[in-house]
Amino acid sequence: MARGTKHAPSCPICGKPAAAPYRPFCSKRCADVDLHRWMKGAYVIAGEAIDDETSPSPTGEMVREDAKH
Ligand SMILES: [Zn+2]
């Protein structure tokens, strides 16, 4: 009887009504934005973990190039 009562999902990126082909986004552009955010987030997390294990010492060995003949 009552149709259209369920609210249409809005694009999480820009808030516009989602388009069917790109749900829950409104366009391919917004879908790409979300995908890039996700990839960037995953990359940052992985990078932090790796960086934490291989932290270089601030005052390490200083190789001078003065010792050349
Ligand atoms: Zn959008």
N, CA, C, O and the ligand as a Tripos MOL2 file, in Angstrom:
@<TRIPOS>MOLECULE
protein
  277   275    70     0     0
PROTEIN
NO_CHARGES

@<TRIPOS>ATOM
      1 N           0.8390   -1.1990    0.0000 N.3       1 MET1
      2 CA          0.0000    0.0000    0.0000 C.3       1 MET1
      3 C           0.8760    1.2520    0.0000 C.2       1 MET1
      4 O           0.9220    2.0190   -0.9610 O.2       1 MET1
      5 N           1.5520    1.4120    1.1020 N.am      2 ALA2
      6 CA          2.4250    2.5880    1.1680 C.3       2 ALA2
      7 C           3.7710    2.2670    0.5310 C.2       2 ALA2
      8 O           4.4780    1.3560    0.9590 O.2       2 ALA2
      9 N           4.0980    3.0110   -0.4690 N.am      3 ARG3
     10 CA          5.3950    2.7650   -1.1030 C.3       3 ARG3
     11 C           6.2720    4.0070   -0.9830 C.2       3 ARG3
     12 O           5.7890    5.1350   -0.8840 O.2       3 ARG3
     13 N           7.5320    3.7640   -0.9970 N.am      4 GLY4
     14 CA          8.4500    4.9010   -0.8630 C.3       4 GLY4
     15 C           8.6210    5.3260    0.5830 C.2       4 GLY4
     16 O           9.0980    6.4270    0.8590 O.2       4 GLY4
     17 N           8.2330    4.4530    1.5110 N.am      5 THR5
     18 CA          8.3770    4.8360    2.9150 C.3       5 THR5
     19 C           9.7950    4.5980    3.4100 C.2       5 THR5
     20 O          10.2690    5.3010    4.3020 O.2       5 THR5
     21 N          10.4780    3.6060    2.8350 N.am      6 LYS6
     22 CA         11.8520    3.3570    3.2680 C.3       6 LYS6
     23 C          12.7690    4.4160    2.6590 C.2       6 LYS6
     24 O          12.7850    4.6320    1.4470 O.2       6 LYS6
     25 N          13.5070    5.0460    3.5100 N.am      7 HIS7
     26 CA         14.3280    6.1660    3.0510 C.3       7 HIS7
     27 C          15.4660    5.6550    2.1710 C.2       7 HIS7
     28 O          16.1140    4.6530    2.4750 O.2       7 HIS7
     29 N          15.6810    6.3560    1.1020 N.am      8 ALA8
     30 CA         16.7500    5.9730    0.1920 C.3       8 ALA8
     31 C          18.0950    6.2040    0.8580 C.2       8 ALA8
     32 O          18.2800    7.1980    1.5600 O.2       8 ALA8
     33 N          19.0300    5.2980    0.6450 N.am      9 PRO9
     34 CA         20.3600    5.4690    1.2240 C.3       9 PRO9
     35 C          21.0630    6.6550    0.5930 C.2       9 PRO9
     36 O          20.9870    6.8620   -0.6180 O.2       9 PRO9
     37 N          21.7380    7.4190    1.4070 N.am     10 SER10
     38 CA         22.4410    8.5760    0.8750 C.3      10 SER10
     39 C          23.9270    8.2650    0.7620 C.2      10 SER10
     40 O          24.4790    7.4730    1.5260 O.2      10 SER10
     41 N          24.5460    8.9000   -0.1970 N.am     11 CYS11
     42 CA         25.9610    8.6790   -0.4450 C.3      11 CYS11
     43 C          26.7850    9.0410    0.7920 C.2      11 CYS11
     44 O          26.6760   10.1630    1.2870 O.2      11 CYS11
     45 N          27.6030    8.1200    1.3010 N.am     12 PRO12
     46 CA         28.4070    8.4030    2.4950 C.3      12 PRO12
     47 C          29.4970    9.4310    2.2350 C.2      12 PRO12
     48 O          30.0840    9.9720    3.1720 O.2      12 PRO12
     49 N          29.7670    9.6990    0.9670 N.am     13 ILE13
     50 CA         30.8280   10.6520    0.6380 C.3      13 ILE13
     51 C          30.3030   12.0670    0.5870 C.2      13 ILE13
     52 O          30.8590   12.9600    1.2260 O.2      13 ILE13
     53 N          29.2130   12.2890   -0.1800 N.am     14 CYS14
     54 CA         28.7240   13.6480   -0.3720 C.3      14 CYS14
     55 C          27.3090   13.8330    0.1450 C.2      14 CYS14
     56 O          26.8280   14.9640    0.2260 O.2      14 CYS14
     57 N          26.6240   12.7320    0.5010 N.am     15 GLY15
     58 CA         25.3100   12.8540    1.0900 C.3      15 GLY15
     59 C          24.1780   12.9110    0.0870 C.2      15 GLY15
     60 O          23.0160   12.9900    0.4850 O.2      15 GLY15
     61 N          24.4760   12.8740   -1.1950 N.am     16 LYS16
     62 CA         23.4220   12.8700   -2.2070 C.3      16 LYS16
     63 C          22.7550   11.4970   -2.2500 C.2      16 LYS16
     64 O          23.3300   10.5070   -1.7960 O.2      16 LYS16
     65 N          21.5460   11.4420   -2.7940 N.am     17 PRO17
     66 CA         20.8610   10.1460   -2.9220 C.3      17 PRO17
     67 C          21.6910    9.1760   -3.7460 C.2      17 PRO17
     68 O          22.2500    9.5350   -4.7820 O.2      17 PRO17
     69 N          21.7620    7.9330   -3.2640 N.am     18 ALA18
     70 CA         22.5830    6.9420   -3.9470 C.3      18 ALA18
     71 C          21.9630    6.5340   -5.2680 C.2      18 ALA18
     72 O          20.7400    6.4910   -5.4050 O.2      18 ALA18
     73 N          22.8040    6.2380   -6.2310 N.am     19 ALA19
     74 CA         22.3360    5.7500   -7.5260 C.3      19 ALA19
     75 C          22.4670    4.2330   -7.5500 C.2      19 ALA19
     76 O          23.4280    3.6710   -7.0230 O.2      19 ALA19
     77 N          21.4930    3.5830   -8.1660 N.am     20 ALA20
     78 CA         21.4450    2.1220   -8.1570 C.3      20 ALA20
     79 C          22.7580    1.4680   -8.5960 C.2      20 ALA20
     80 O          23.2370    0.5590   -7.9190 O.2      20 ALA20
     81 N          23.3430    1.9020   -9.6980 N.am     21 PRO21
     82 CA         24.5520    1.1980  -10.1700 C.3      21 PRO21
     83 C          25.7420    1.3660   -9.2290 C.2      21 PRO21
     84 O          26.6950    0.5870   -9.2710 O.2      21 PRO21
     85 N          25.6770    2.3770   -8.3900 N.am     22 TYR22
     86 CA         26.8540    2.6820   -7.5750 C.3      22 TYR22
     87 C          26.5500    2.6180   -6.0910 C.2      22 TYR22
     88 O          27.3240    3.1240   -5.2780 O.2      22 TYR22
     89 N          25.4150    1.9930   -5.7200 N.am     23 ARG23
     90 CA         25.0810    1.9200   -4.3070 C.3      23 ARG23
     91 C          26.2420    1.4120   -3.4810 C.2      23 ARG23
     92 O          26.9710    0.5290   -3.9340 O.2      23 ARG23
     93 N          26.4420    1.9450   -2.2720 N.am     24 PRO24
     94 CA         25.6050    2.9930   -1.6640 C.3      24 PRO24
     95 C          26.0450    4.3970   -2.0520 C.2      24 PRO24
     96 O          25.6960    5.3640   -1.3760 O.2      24 PRO24
     97 N          26.7930    4.5160   -3.1160 N.am     25 PHE25
     98 CA         27.2890    5.8320   -3.5070 C.3      25 PHE25
     99 C          26.4090    6.4320   -4.5890 C.2      25 PHE25
    100 O          25.5660    5.7450   -5.1660 O.2      25 PHE25
    101 N          26.6050    7.7120   -4.8610 N.am     26 CYS26
    102 CA         25.7550    8.3920   -5.8300 C.3      26 CYS26
    103 C          26.3860    8.3370   -7.2140 C.2      26 CYS26
    104 O          25.7010    8.5270   -8.2190 O.2      26 CYS26
    105 N          27.6680    8.0830   -7.2680 N.am     27 SER27
    106 CA         28.3350    8.0860   -8.5640 C.3      27 SER27
    107 C          29.6210    7.2750   -8.4640 C.2      27 SER27
    108 O          30.0660    6.9200   -7.3720 O.2      27 SER27
    109 N          30.2030    6.9910   -9.6120 N.am     28 LYS28
    110 CA         31.4450    6.2320   -9.6160 C.3      28 LYS28
    111 C          32.5550    7.0250   -8.9300 C.2      28 LYS28
    112 O          33.4530    6.4690   -8.2980 O.2      28 LYS28
    113 N          32.4570    8.3330   -9.0790 N.am     29 ARG29
    114 CA         33.4860    9.1790   -8.4760 C.3      29 ARG29
    115 C          33.5200    8.9970   -6.9600 C.2      29 ARG29
    116 O          34.5810    8.8120   -6.3640 O.2      29 ARG29
    117 N          32.3320    9.0550   -6.3500 N.am     30 CYS30
    118 CA         32.2780    8.8990   -4.9010 C.3      30 CYS30
    119 C          32.6970    7.4870   -4.4990 C.2      30 CYS30
    120 O          33.3460    7.3020   -3.4690 O.2      30 CYS30
    121 N          32.3320    6.5000   -5.3000 N.am     31 ALA31
    122 CA         32.7540    5.1300   -5.0150 C.3      31 ALA31
    123 C          34.2730    5.0350   -5.0450 C.2      31 ALA31
    124 O          34.8790    4.3610   -4.2120 O.2      31 ALA31
    125 N          34.8780    5.7100   -6.0020 N.am     32 ASP32
    126 CA         36.3420    5.7100   -6.0980 C.3      32 ASP32
    127 C          36.9650    6.4040   -4.8990 C.2      32 ASP32
    128 O          37.9820    5.9570   -4.3690 O.2      32 ASP32
    129 N          36.3490    7.4950   -4.4770 N.am     33 VAL33
    130 CA         36.8640    8.2210   -3.3130 C.3      33 VAL33
    131 C          36.9000    7.3150   -2.1000 C.2      33 VAL33
    132 O          37.8860    7.2710   -1.3640 O.2      33 VAL33
    133 N          35.7920    6.5830   -1.9010 N.am     34 ASP34
    134 CA         35.7250    5.6890   -0.7500 C.3      34 ASP34
    135 C          36.7650    4.5890   -0.8690 C.2      34 ASP34
    136 O          37.4160    4.2260    0.1110 O.2      34 ASP34
    137 N          36.9150    4.0610   -2.0780 N.am     35 LEU35
    138 CA         37.8840    2.9840   -2.2920 C.3      35 LEU35
    139 C          39.2950    3.4830   -1.9920 C.2      35 LEU35
    140 O          40.0870    2.7850   -1.3590 O.2      35 LEU35
    141 N          39.5990    4.6760   -2.4460 N.am     36 HIS36
    142 CA         40.9350    5.2320   -2.2130 C.3      36 HIS36
    143 C          41.1710    5.4670   -0.7250 C.2      36 HIS36
    144 O          42.2610    5.2310   -0.2040 O.2      36 HIS36
    145 N          40.1230    5.9370   -0.0600 N.am     37 ARG37
    146 CA         40.2560    6.1320    1.3870 C.3      37 ARG37
    147 C          40.5930    4.8170    2.0590 C.2      37 ARG37
    148 O          41.4760    4.7400    2.9130 O.2      37 ARG37
    149 N          39.8680    3.7840    1.6550 N.am     38 TRP38
    150 CA         40.0680    2.4740    2.2820 C.3      38 TRP38
    151 C          41.4820    1.9770    2.0250 C.2      38 TRP38
    152 O          42.1590    1.5020    2.9370 O.2      38 TRP38
    153 N          41.9200    2.0870    0.7890 N.am     39 MET39
    154 CA         43.2580    1.6070    0.4340 C.3      39 MET39
    155 C          44.3210    2.4110    1.1770 C.2      39 MET39
    156 O          45.3050    1.8600    1.6710 O.2      39 MET39
    157 N          44.1070    3.7130    1.2440 N.am     40 LYS40
    158 CA         45.0720    4.5690    1.9280 C.3      40 LYS40
    159 C          45.1520    4.1980    3.4060 C.2      40 LYS40
    160 O          46.2380    4.1210    3.9810 O.2      40 LYS40
    161 N          43.9820    3.9670    4.0140 N.am     41 GLY41
    162 CA         43.9430    3.5970    5.4230 C.3      41 GLY41
    163 C          44.6710    2.2880    5.6680 C.2      41 GLY41
    164 O          45.4470    2.1650    6.6160 O.2      41 GLY41
    165 N          44.4160    1.3140    4.8090 N.am     42 ALA42
    166 CA         45.0610    0.0150    4.9530 C.3      42 ALA42
    167 C          46.5710    0.1600    4.7930 C.2      42 ALA42
    168 O          47.3450   -0.4770    5.5080 O.2      42 ALA42
    169 N          46.9800    1.0010    3.8530 N.am     43 TYR43
    170 CA         48.4100    1.1980    3.6050 C.3      43 TYR43
    171 C          49.0720    1.8560    4.8080 C.2      43 TYR43
    172 O          50.1720    1.4770    5.2090 O.2      43 TYR43
    173 N          48.3870    2.8490    5.3830 N.am     44 VAL44
    174 CA         48.9550    3.5590    6.5340 C.3      44 VAL44
    175 C          49.1420    2.6080    7.7050 C.2      44 VAL44
    176 O          50.1810    2.6220    8.3640 O.2      44 VAL44
    177 N          48.1380    1.7860    7.9610 N.am     45 ILE45
    178 CA         48.2160    0.8480    9.0870 C.3      45 ILE45
    179 C          49.4020   -0.1110    8.8820 C.2      45 ILE45
    180 O          50.1850   -0.3440    9.8020 O.2      45 ILE45
    181 N          49.5200   -0.6580    7.6720 N.am     46 ALA46
    182 CA         50.6080   -1.5850    7.3870 C.3      46 ALA46
    183 C          51.9500   -0.8720    7.5110 C.2      46 ALA46
    184 O          52.9110   -1.4220    8.0480 O.2      46 ALA46
    185 N          52.0010    0.3570    7.0080 N.am     47 GLY47
    186 CA         53.2460    1.1240    7.0480 C.3      47 GLY47
    187 C          53.6800    1.3950    8.4780 C.2      47 GLY47
    188 O          54.8630    1.2970    8.8060 O.2      47 GLY47
    189 N          52.7260    1.7350    9.3230 N.am     48 GLU48
    190 CA         53.0550    2.0160   10.7150 C.3      48 GLU48
    191 C          53.6460    0.7920   11.3930 C.2      48 GLU48
    192 O          54.6360    0.8880   12.1180 O.2      48 GLU48
    193 N          53.0410   -0.3420   11.1540 N.am     49 ALA49
    194 CA         53.5010   -1.5690   11.7850 C.3      49 ALA49
    195 C          54.9460   -1.8690   11.3680 C.2      49 ALA49
    196 O          55.7840   -2.2330   12.1930 O.2      49 ALA49
    197 N          55.2080   -1.7080   10.0870 N.am     50 ILE50
    198 CA         56.5550   -1.9880    9.5880 C.3      50 ILE50
    199 C          57.5380   -0.9430   10.1080 C.2      50 ILE50
    200 O          58.6550   -1.2670   10.5090 O.2      50 ILE50
    201 N          57.1020    0.3150   10.0930 N.am     51 ASP51
    202 CA         57.9850    1.3880   10.5470 C.3      51 ASP51
    203 C          58.3730    1.2080   12.0100 C.2      51 ASP51
    204 O          59.5030    1.4950   12.4050 O.2      51 ASP51
    205 N          57.4220    0.7290   12.8090 N.am     52 ASP52
    206 CA         57.6580    0.5980   14.2300 C.3      52 ASP52
    207 C          58.7510   -0.4280   14.5100 C.2      52 ASP52
    208 O          59.5080   -0.2850   15.4710 O.2      52 ASP52
    209 N          58.8350   -1.4520   13.6820 N.am     53 GLU53
    210 CA         59.8050   -2.5110   13.9410 C.3      53 GLU53
    211 C          61.2000   -2.1430   13.4520 C.2      53 GLU53
    212 O          62.2080   -2.5740   14.0120 O.2      53 GLU53
    213 N          61.2350   -1.3450   12.4060 N.am     54 THR54
    214 CA         62.5410   -0.9820   11.8520 C.3      54 THR54
    215 C          62.7740    0.5070   12.0080 C.2      54 THR54
    216 O          62.9640    1.2280   11.0280 O.2      54 THR54
    217 N          62.7550    0.9620   13.2670 N.am     55 SER55
    218 CA         63.0050    2.3730   13.4940 C.3      55 SER55
    219 C          64.5160    2.6240   13.5230 C.2      55 SER55
    220 O          65.2310    2.0400   14.3380 O.2      55 SER55
    221 N          64.9820    3.4700   12.6550 N.am     56 PRO56
    222 CA         66.4210    3.7280   12.6040 C.3      56 PRO56
    223 C          66.8860    4.5500   13.7980 C.2      56 PRO56
    224 O          66.1450    5.4060   14.2820 O.2      56 PRO56
    225 N          68.0670    4.3100   14.2650 N.am     57 SER57
    226 CA         68.5860    5.0680   15.3860 C.3      57 SER57
    227 C          68.9280    6.4840   14.9270 C.2      57 SER57
    228 O          69.4970    6.6630   13.8500 O.2      57 SER57
    229 N          68.5890    7.4850   15.7250 N.am     58 PRO58
    230 CA         68.8090    8.8800   15.3240 C.3      58 PRO58
    231 C          70.2970    9.1930   15.1630 C.2      58 PRO58
    232 O          70.6910    9.8710   14.2140 O.2      58 PRO58
    233 N          71.1100    8.7060   16.0750 N.am     59 THR59
    234 CA         72.5470    8.9620   15.9760 C.3      59 THR59
    235 C          73.2610    7.6630   15.6380 C.2      59 THR59
    236 O          73.9150    7.0500   16.4830 O.2      59 THR59
    237 N          73.1210    7.2670   14.4020 N.am     60 GLY60
    238 CA         73.7400    6.0250   13.9600 C.3      60 GLY60
    239 C          75.1680    6.2780   13.5110 C.2      60 GLY60
    240 O          75.8100    7.2470   13.9140 O.2      60 GLY60
    241 N          75.6340    5.3930   12.6800 N.am     61 GLU61
    242 CA         77.0010    5.5510   12.2010 C.3      61 GLU61
    243 C          77.0620    6.6360   11.1340 C.2      61 GLU61
    244 O          76.2600    6.6370   10.2000 O.2      61 GLU61
    245 N          77.9950    7.5420   11.2670 N.am     62 MET62
    246 CA         78.1320    8.6000   10.2880 C.3      62 MET62
    247 C          79.3360    8.3050    9.4020 C.2      62 MET62
    248 O          80.4870    8.3730    9.8340 O.2      62 MET62
    249 N          79.0380    7.9800    8.1680 N.am     63 VAL63
    250 CA         80.1240    7.6390    7.2480 C.3      63 VAL63
    251 C          80.6250    8.9130    6.5690 C.2      63 VAL63
    252 O          79.8950    9.5560    5.8140 O.2      63 VAL63
    253 N          81.8480    9.2570    6.8410 N.am     64 ARG64
    254 CA         82.4120   10.4580    6.2140 C.3      64 ARG64
    255 C          83.1110   10.0940    4.9150 C.2      64 ARG64
    256 O          83.7200    9.0310    4.7830 O.2      64 ARG64
    257 N          83.0090   10.9710    4.0020 N.am     65 GLU65
    258 CA         83.6850   10.7300    2.7230 C.3      65 GLU65
    259 C          85.0050   11.4970    2.6870 C.2      65 GLU65
    260 O          85.5620   11.7410    1.6170 O.2      65 GLU65
    261 N          85.5060   11.8790    3.8840 N.am     66 ASP66
    262 CA         86.7910   12.5970    3.9590 C.3      66 ASP66
    263 C          87.9570   11.6540    3.7490 C.2      66 ASP66
    264 O          89.0500   12.0730    3.3680 O.2      66 ASP66
    265 N          87.7130   10.3650    4.0020 N.am     67 ALA67
    266 CA         88.8170    9.4060    4.0430 C.3      67 ALA67
    267 C          89.2140    8.9200    2.6690 C.2      67 ALA67
    268 O          89.7840    7.8360    2.5450 O.2      67 ALA67
    269 N          88.9370    9.6730    1.6560 N.am     68 LYS68
    270 CA         89.3560    9.2240    0.3410 C.3      68 LYS68
    271 C          90.6700    9.8770   -0.0600 C.2      68 LYS68
    272 O          90.9170   11.0370    0.2710 O.2      68 LYS68
    273 N          91.5010    9.1440   -0.7630 N.am     69 HIS69
    274 CA         92.8270    9.6170   -1.1130 C.3      69 HIS69
    275 C          92.7630   10.7750   -2.0820 C.2      69 HIS69
    276 O          93.8000   11.3010   -2.4860 O.2      69 HIS69
    277 ZN         28.3610   11.0690   -3.6730 Zn       70 ZN70
@<TRIPOS>BOND
     1     1     2 1
     2     2     3 1
     3     3     4 2
     4     3     5 am
     5     5     6 1
     6     6     7 1
     7     7     8 2
     8     7     9 am
     9     9    10 1
    10    10    11 1
    11    11    12 2
    12    11    13 am
    13    13    14 1
    14    14    15 1
    15    15    16 2
    16    15    17 am
    17    17    18 1
    18    18    19 1
    19    19    20 2
    20    19    21 am
    21    21    22 1
    22    22    23 1
    23    23    24 2
    24    23    25 am
    25    25    26 1
    26    26    27 1
    27    27    28 2
    28    27    29 am
    29    29    30 1
    30    30    31 1
    31    31    32 2
    32    31    33 am
    33    33    34 1
    34    34    35 1
    35    35    36 2
    36    35    37 am
    37    37    38 1
    38    38    39 1
    39    39    40 2
    40    39    41 am
    41    41    42 1
    42    42    43 1
    43    43    44 2
    44    43    45 am
    45    45    46 1
    46    46    47 1
    47    47    48 2
    48    47    49 am
    49    49    50 1
    50    50    51 1
    51    51    52 2
    52    51    53 am
    53    53    54 1
    54    54    55 1
    55    55    56 2
    56    55    57 am
    57    57    58 1
    58    58    59 1
    59    59    60 2
    60    59    61 am
    61    61    62 1
    62    62    63 1
    63    63    64 2
    64    63    65 am
    65    65    66 1
    66    66    67 1
    67    67    68 2
    68    67    69 am
    69    69    70 1
    70    70    71 1
    71    71    72 2
    72    71    73 am
    73    73    74 1
    74    74    75 1
    75    75    76 2
    76    75    77 am
    77    77    78 1
    78    78    79 1
    79    79    80 2
    80    79    81 am
    81    81    82 1
    82    82    83 1
    83    83    84 2
    84    83    85 am
    85    85    86 1
    86    86    87 1
    87    87    88 2
    88    87    89 am
    89    89    90 1
    90    90    91 1
    91    91    92 2
    92    91    93 am
    93    93    94 1
    94    94    95 1
    95    95    96 2
    96    95    97 am
    97    97    98 1
    98    98    99 1
    99    99   100 2
   100    99   101 am
   101   101   102 1
   102   102   103 1
   103   103   104 2
   104   103   105 am
   105   105   106 1
   106   106   107 1
   107   107   108 2
   108   107   109 am
   109   109   110 1
   110   110   111 1
   111   111   112 2
   112   111   113 am
   113   113   114 1
   114   114   115 1
   115   115   116 2
   116   115   117 am
   117   117   118 1
   118   118   119 1
   119   119   120 2
   120   119   121 am
   121   121   122 1
   122   122   123 1
   123   123   124 2
   124   123   125 am
   125   125   126 1
   126   126   127 1
   127   127   128 2
   128   127   129 am
   129   129   130 1
   130   130   131 1
   131   131   132 2
   132   131   133 am
   133   133   134 1
   134   134   135 1
   135   135   136 2
   136   135   137 am
   137   137   138 1
   138   138   139 1
   139   139   140 2
   140   139   141 am
   141   141   142 1
   142   142   143 1
   143   143   144 2
   144   143   145 am
   145   145   146 1
   146   146   147 1
   147   147   148 2
   148   147   149 am
   149   149   150 1
   150   150   151 1
   151   151   152 2
   152   151   153 am
   153   153   154 1
   154   154   155 1
   155   155   156 2
   156   155   157 am
   157   157   158 1
   158   158   159 1
   159   159   160 2
   160   159   161 am
   161   161   162 1
   162   162   163 1
   163   163   164 2
   164   163   165 am
   165   165   166 1
   166   166   167 1
   167   167   168 2
   168   167   169 am
   169   169   170 1
   170   170   171 1
   171   171   172 2
   172   171   173 am
   173   173   174 1
   174   174   175 1
   175   175   176 2
   176   175   177 am
   177   177   178 1
   178   178   179 1
   179   179   180 2
   180   179   181 am
   181   181   182 1
   182   182   183 1
   183   183   184 2
   184   183   185 am
   185   185   186 1
   186   186   187 1
   187   187   188 2
   188   187   189 am
   189   189   190 1
   190   190   191 1
   191   191   192 2
   192   191   193 am
   193   193   194 1
   194   194   195 1
   195   195   196 2
   196   195   197 am
   197   197   198 1
   198   198   199 1
   199   199   200 2
   200   199   201 am
   201   201   202 1
   202   202   203 1
   203   203   204 2
   204   203   205 am
   205   205   206 1
   206   206   207 1
   207   207   208 2
   208   207   209 am
   209   209   210 1
   210   210   211 1
   211   211   212 2
   212   211   213 am
   213   213   214 1
   214   214   215 1
   215   215   216 2
   216   215   217 am
   217   217   218 1
   218   218   219 1
   219   219   220 2
   220   219   221 am
   221   221   222 1
   222   222   223 1
   223   223   224 2
   224   223   225 am
   225   225   226 1
   226   226   227 1
   227   227   228 2
   228   227   229 am
   229   229   230 1
   230   230   231 1
   231   231   232 2
   232   231   233 am
   233   233   234 1
   234   234   235 1
   235   235   236 2
   236   235   237 am
   237   237   238 1
   238   238   239 1
   239   239   240 2
   240   239   241 am
   241   241   242 1
   242   242   243 1
   243   243   244 2
   244   243   245 am
   245   245   246 1
   246   246   247 1
   247   247   248 2
   248   247   249 am
   249   249   250 1
   250   250   251 1
   251   251   252 2
   252   251   253 am
   253   253   254 1
   254   254   255 1
   255   255   256 2
   256   255   257 am
   257   257   258 1
   258   258   259 1
   259   259   260 2
   260   259   261 am
   261   261   262 1
   262   262   263 1
   263   263   264 2
   264   263   265 am
   265   265   266 1
   266   266   267 1
   267   267   268 2
   268   267   269 am
   269   269   270 1
   270   270   271 1
   271   271   272 2
   272   271   273 am
   273   273   274 1
   274   274   275 1
   275   275   276 2
@<TRIPOS>SUBSTRUCTURE
     1 MET1         2 RESIDUE 1 A MET
     2 ALA2         6 RESIDUE 1 A ALA
     3 ARG3        10 RESIDUE 1 A ARG
     4 GLY4        14 RESIDUE 1 A GLY
     5 THR5        18 RESIDUE 1 A THR
     6 LYS6        22 RESIDUE 1 A LYS
     7 HIS7        26 RESIDUE 1 A HIS
     8 ALA8        30 RESIDUE 1 A ALA
     9 PRO9        34 RESIDUE 1 A PRO
    10 SER10       38 RESIDUE 1 A SER
    11 CYS11       42 RESIDUE 1 A CYS
    12 PRO12       46 RESIDUE 1 A PRO
    13 ILE13       50 RESIDUE 1 A ILE
    14 CYS14       54 RESIDUE 1 A CYS
    15 GLY15       58 RESIDUE 1 A GLY
    16 LYS16       62 RESIDUE 1 A LYS
    17 PRO17       66 RESIDUE 1 A PRO
    18 ALA18       70 RESIDUE 1 A ALA
    19 ALA19       74 RESIDUE 1 A ALA
    20 ALA20       78 RESIDUE 1 A ALA
    21 PRO21       82 RESIDUE 1 A PRO
    22 TYR22       86 RESIDUE 1 A TYR
    23 ARG23       90 RESIDUE 1 A ARG
    24 PRO24       94 RESIDUE 1 A PRO
    25 PHE25       98 RESIDUE 1 A PHE
    26 CYS26      102 RESIDUE 1 A CYS
    27 SER27      106 RESIDUE 1 A SER
    28 LYS28      110 RESIDUE 1 A LYS
    29 ARG29      114 RESIDUE 1 A ARG
    30 CYS30      118 RESIDUE 1 A CYS
    31 ALA31      122 RESIDUE 1 A ALA
    32 ASP32      126 RESIDUE 1 A ASP
    33 VAL33      130 RESIDUE 1 A VAL
    34 ASP34      134 RESIDUE 1 A ASP
    35 LEU35      138 RESIDUE 1 A LEU
    36 HIS36      142 RESIDUE 1 A HIS
    37 ARG37      146 RESIDUE 1 A ARG
    38 TRP38      150 RESIDUE 1 A TRP
    39 MET39      154 RESIDUE 1 A MET
    40 LYS40      158 RESIDUE 1 A LYS
    41 GLY41      162 RESIDUE 1 A GLY
    42 ALA42      166 RESIDUE 1 A ALA
    43 TYR43      170 RESIDUE 1 A TYR
    44 VAL44      174 RESIDUE 1 A VAL
    45 ILE45      178 RESIDUE 1 A ILE
    46 ALA46      182 RESIDUE 1 A ALA
    47 GLY47      186 RESIDUE 1 A GLY
    48 GLU48      190 RESIDUE 1 A GLU
    49 ALA49      194 RESIDUE 1 A ALA
    50 ILE50      198 RESIDUE 1 A ILE
    51 ASP51      202 RESIDUE 1 A ASP
    52 ASP52      206 RESIDUE 1 A ASP
    53 GLU53      210 RESIDUE 1 A GLU
    54 THR54      214 RESIDUE 1 A THR
    55 SER55      218 RESIDUE 1 A SER
    56 PRO56      222 RESIDUE 1 A PRO
    57 SER57      226 RESIDUE 1 A SER
    58 PRO58      230 RESIDUE 1 A PRO
    59 THR59      234 RESIDUE 1 A THR
    60 GLY60      238 RESIDUE 1 A GLY
    61 GLU61      242 RESIDUE 1 A GLU
    62 MET62      246 RESIDUE 1 A MET
    63 VAL63      250 RESIDUE 1 A VAL
    64 ARG64      254 RESIDUE 1 A ARG
    65 GLU65      258 RESIDUE 1 A GLU
    66 ASP66      262 RESIDUE 1 A ASP
    67 ALA67      266 RESIDUE 1 A ALA
    68 LYS68      270 RESIDUE 1 A LYS
    69 HIS69      274 RESIDUE 1 A HIS
    70 ZN70       277 GROUP 0 **** ****
